[in-house]
Amino acid sequence: MRRTSATAWILLLWLSLQAPAMAGICVPGLPQLYGELFEDAQEVLTDKKAFVDATPKQPPAGIAAEYENVRDTPGFDLHAFIAEQFVMPPLAGDDYRTDPDHDVREHIDALWGVLERKPGTADTRTSLLPLPHRYIVPGGRFDEIYYWDSYFTMLGLEESGRHDLVVDMVKNFAWLIDRYGHIPNGNRTYYLSRSQPPFFAAMVNLLAERDGPSVLSTYLPQLAREYAFWMQGSERLAPGQAHRRVVRLADGSLLNRYWDDCDTPREESYGRDVETAMASGRPATEVYRNLRAGAESGWDYSSRWFADGETLATIRTVEIVPPDLNSLLYHLERTLAEAYGVAGQPDDAVRLQKRADERKAAMRRHLWHAGIGVFADYLWQEGRPTDSVTAATLYPLFFGIADRRQAAQVASRVRASLLQPHGLAATTVRTGEQWDMPNGWAPLQWIAIQGLDDYGEKELAASIAERWIRHNLAVFRETGKLVEKYDVTGTGGAGGGGEYETQDGFGWTNGVLRKLMALYPAAATSGAAEPVGKANATAISPVAAVARTE
């Protein structure tokens, strides 16, 4: 085993904080610091993320050397060694107990305080990146801020009267852009090589709804730098080429894909990634890159990324131009255009509006799958859409990209393929991955409900809202918990599958539920006590006739 010197340890830690600010840099991490100990720990720890979030009690070089000396001694216990050498991370909110006298609104409002984290100072022993302002973590094993989660959390914070926290969280994301050139997946060193679905513009617009259009000019520098990150390399691309997160199609259209600057196993899921690569029969670096890009998508993992539609080892994320990502970047371009206008820069406003218009046209031309009536993932090298029906098809409705005919066809396909007794399923396929059937997720319900409502599909939007609200409340009444994902098929309560056990807490579930209960108040009382698993999968709810309150 090659030892890492104390000097090298300090250098690696410094690099982990400095180099990611430079595009395309993938720095060494914990596998290099701990060597065989890191790999062996993957075999014994139930949650692999716990090791990369732990705090070492001495420099990693010392721990690695001690491990080499004692690992082969009789009676050696790796669990005990890890417990002796590290302070393992607690589960966020694990010590919180639901107050039986609280209704779900009071429960959510109380949880914000449990999930709130204070500004921190740098501790180079840990993977946590300190932030200058307060923030909300999702809960459970996720004791750090997450990029796209936070937008949906903010919806509920506003409804709970916690605008102050929304302001602080947006400031944190602006700081991350200034510091690293982009918003990482989360505020951990091992997340710095990738981002997540770019909801920063949506967050800024959420602030502007309350505080006025000057917010757009305040955050214009960060909005512009976020855009530059996602579009880096686009100027030099020839048709049929891709660079990092940008793809130029054969007709010259410019669209985006998910990416990661590293082609190594994810530190937080190291052992699983190695197993996936070994099972694939493909070059390992190719598999790692696609796994990491899938993590950047937020849909980690889903059949939508698999070449065979079933198996993680066939993942091909970087070959796909997705409708959800491109809808978000369309919205970023529109927001930038408006922000430049507010800032008195009309030429830049016209330039960004033109880019938004070109993206909308390209999405309608290439991502629209007329054969099945959805906006589909597009295989850019093959020049064709996939046949997967997923909830990502609703993003072009949420961001106003679809035309009326397309929106009506999406609504019809959603009724036929994705609508379930307890809400909207992520996909139509069962693979055992968490972003597939039978799971439904709060952010996808919100995107669907708002997008459908905006295009006049109010009955379907209200039906999804009611089914989701009632199921959330039923599970809460039975367990005292709100969880990160739910089984929406009528066969169970909490969702499952994927790399880890379903977590409770839970930031974006709390946020979306708190907001939806305000928009659809009748759903919070009409049949809300119905047991888990009981619902009509086809009937449109009476709550559809209730006007939204906002």
Secondary structure, DSSP 8 states (H G I E B T S, - for coil): -----HHHHHHHHHHHHHGGGSTT-----HHHHHTHHHHHHHHH-SSTHHHHH-EESS-HHHHHHHHHHHTTSTT--HHHHHHHHEE----BTTT----TT--HHHHHHHHHHHHEE------TTSSB---SS-EE--BBTB-S-BHHHHHHHHHHHHHTT-HHHHHHHHHHHHHHHHHHSS--SBSBGGGTT---S--HHHHHHHHHHHH-THHHHHTHHHHHHHHHHHHTTGGG--TTEEETTEEE-TTS-EEE----S--S--GGGHHHHHHHHHHHTS-HHHHHHHHHHHHHTS--S-GGGBTTSS-GGGB-GGGEE-HHHHHHHHHHHHHHHHHHHHTT-HHHHHHHHHHHHHHHHHIIIIIEETTTTEE--EETTTTEE----BGGGGHHHHTT-S-HHHHHHHHHHIIIIIEETTEE-SBS---SSTTSTTEEEHHHHHHHHHHHHHTT-HHHHHHHHHHHHHHHHHHHHHHS--BSEEE-SSS-SB---SSS---BS-HHHHHHHHHHHHHSGGGGTTTTT--TT---SS---GGGGS----
